[in-house]
Amino acid sequence: MAAIPKYLVITADAGHLPLKSRSVDMMFATPPTIGDIPYRKGDYCTDSPAQYGKWMEGFLGEANRILKPDGYLLMSGARSPRRTHVGKRLVDFGVLHKERTGKTWALKKLRTEYFWTHYLRVQSCWWAVRPWIYRELLLKYSQPGDIVAHVFSGSGNSGIASLELNRTPILLDLHYQRDARRRLANCQKFSCS
């Protein structure tokens, strides 16, 4: 009998997330950076700050809708990572907290978390964020058993870290589902809890 997956991988646009309101304990978002048009025009890849801002405003509205009260959204920066050491990049995640403001709930930025990581190009994408960074962030901003969504999830690094730490990952992306499903299935089969 096959094991039941402890994760979900969904093809979805960040402006229209197919999840119920207040259904996620914590979220990651790693959108393309402004100017990433050589990779794929559209799908949040643009060199227009106005267009990027419009897309991100739609995404943040959806994030606020699906995130539970007092949940966290950790979002990578909108600028391309700068090279400061050979092979290393500084990666940042803005930490937003869903808080009550009057009669509504809104995302309020609390701080920024910074990490040094190695830079690697794979098929015209930068894959700087590795599972160890997500593990650190998950330990700080979530609890075992939490549902963790990752929008613009790429190849599934956050999903691997979530499974290892007994969280349930939901990965949402328009293009990398095959890679993410393969990596999560292998993780669940061989090493993750």
C-alpha positions in Angstrom: 0.0 0.0 0.0 1.4 3.4 -1.0 2.1 6.1 1.6 -0.4 9.0 1.7 1.5 12.2 0.8 1.8 14.7 3.6 2.1 17.6 1.2 0.2 19.3 -1.6 1.6 20.8 -4.9 -0.7 23.1 -6.8 -0.4 24.9 -10.1 -1.7 28.4 -9.2 -1.3 32.1 -10.0 -0.3 34.1 -7.0 -3.1 36.6 -7.5 -5.8 33.8 -7.3 -4.8 31.3 -4.7 -7.1 28.2 -4.5 -7.0 27.9 -0.7 -9.7 28.7 1.8 -9.7 31.9 3.8 -7.7 31.6 7.1 -6.5 28.1 6.3 -2.7 28.5 6.5 -0.6 29.0 9.6 2.5 30.4 7.9 3.5 31.4 4.4 6.7 31.8 2.3 6.8 33.9 -0.9 9.8 34.0 -3.1 8.6 35.9 -6.2 10.8 36.7 -9.2 12.8 39.9 -8.8 12.1 43.0 -10.8 13.8 42.7 -14.1 13.6 38.9 -14.5 12.0 39.3 -17.9 14.6 37.2 -19.7 13.3 34.1 -17.9 9.6 34.3 -18.6 7.7 37.5 -19.4 4.5 37.6 -17.4 4.0 35.3 -14.4 5.4 38.2 -12.2 8.5 38.6 -14.4 8.8 42.2 -15.5 11.1 45.2 -15.6 8.2 47.6 -14.8 8.1 48.6 -11.2 4.5 49.7 -11.7 3.4 46.3 -13.1 5.3 44.5 -10.4 3.7 46.6 -7.7 0.3 45.8 -9.1 0.9 42.1 -9.2 2.4 42.1 -5.7 -0.6 44.1 -4.3 -2.9 41.3 -5.6 -0.7 38.6 -4.1 -0.5 40.4 -0.7 -4.4 40.6 -0.7 -4.6 36.9 -1.3 -1.9 36.2 1.3 -3.9 38.2 3.9 -7.0 36.3 3.0 -5.6 32.7 3.4 -3.3 33.4 6.4 -4.7 32.7 9.8 -4.9 35.6 12.3 -1.5 36.0 14.0 0.2 34.0 11.2 3.4 35.0 9.5 4.3 35.7 5.8 8.0 35.5 5.0 8.8 37.1 1.7 12.1 37.3 -0.1 13.3 40.7 -1.3 12.3 42.2 -4.7 15.8 43.1 -5.8 18.2 40.8 -7.5 20.8 39.4 -4.9 24.0 41.4 -5.0 27.3 39.6 -5.3 29.6 40.5 -2.5 31.9 37.5 -2.1 32.8 34.9 -4.8 30.0 32.5 -4.9 28.0 34.0 -2.0 24.9 36.1 -2.0 22.9 37.9 0.7 19.3 36.7 0.8 16.7 38.5 2.8 13.2 37.7 4.0 10.8 40.4 5.1 8.7 39.1 8.1 5.1 40.2 8.0 2.6 39.4 10.8 -1.2 39.3 10.3 -2.5 41.6 13.0 -5.9 43.2 13.8 -6.1 46.8 12.8 -9.5 48.1 13.9 -12.2 45.8 12.5 -9.9 44.2 9.9 -6.8 42.1 9.7 -3.7 43.4 7.9 -0.1 42.3 7.2 2.4 44.5 9.2 6.1 44.2 8.5 8.0 43.4 11.7 11.6 42.9 10.6 13.9 41.4 7.9 15.9 38.2 8.3 19.3 38.0 6.5 21.2 34.9 5.3 24.5 34.3 3.4 24.1 31.6 0.8 25.8 30.3 -2.3 24.5 31.3 -5.7 23.8 28.7 -8.4 22.3 29.2 -11.8 20.1 26.3 -13.0 18.3 26.7 -16.4 18.2 30.5 -16.1 16.9 30.6 -12.6 18.8 31.5 -9.4 18.5 28.9 -6.7 20.1 30.6 -3.8 17.8 29.5 -1.0 18.4 26.1 0.3 16.4 23.9 2.8 18.6 25.0 5.8 17.4 28.6 5.5 13.8 27.5 5.5 14.4 25.2 8.5 15.7 28.2 10.5 12.7 30.3 9.5 10.2 27.5 10.2 11.7 26.9 13.7 11.3 30.6 14.5 7.9 31.3 13.0 5.9 28.1 13.0 5.0 25.1 15.2 4.9 21.3 14.5 1.7 20.4 12.8 1.3 23.8 11.1 0.2 24.1 7.5 2.8 26.1 5.6 2.1 27.5 2.2 4.9 28.6 -0.2 3.9 30.8 -3.2 6.4 30.9 -6.0 7.7 27.6 -4.5 10.1 26.6 -7.2 11.7 23.2 -6.8 10.4 22.6 -3.2 13.2 23.5 -0.8 10.6 24.8 1.7 8.6 21.7 1.4 11.6 19.5 2.2 12.3 21.6 5.3 8.6 21.5 6.3 8.4 17.7 6.1 11.6 17.3 8.1 10.1 19.5 10.8 6.7 17.9 10.9 4.8 20.7 9.1 2.4 20.2 6.2 3.6 22.0 3.1 1.4 23.4 0.3 3.6 24.4 -2.6 2.1 26.8 -5.2 3.8 27.7 -8.5 3.0 27.9 -12.2 6.0 26.1 -13.6 8.0 23.8 -11.3 5.4 21.2 -10.1 7.2 18.1 -11.5 10.5 18.9 -9.8 8.7 19.7 -6.5 6.6 16.6 -6.5 9.6 14.4 -7.3 11.7 15.9 -4.5 8.9 15.8 -1.9 8.1 12.2 -2.8 11.7 11.2 -2.4 12.0 13.1 0.9 8.9 11.5 2.3 10.0 8.0 1.1 13.6 8.1 2.4 14.3 10.6 5.1 11.6 13.0 6.2 9.3 12.4 9.2 
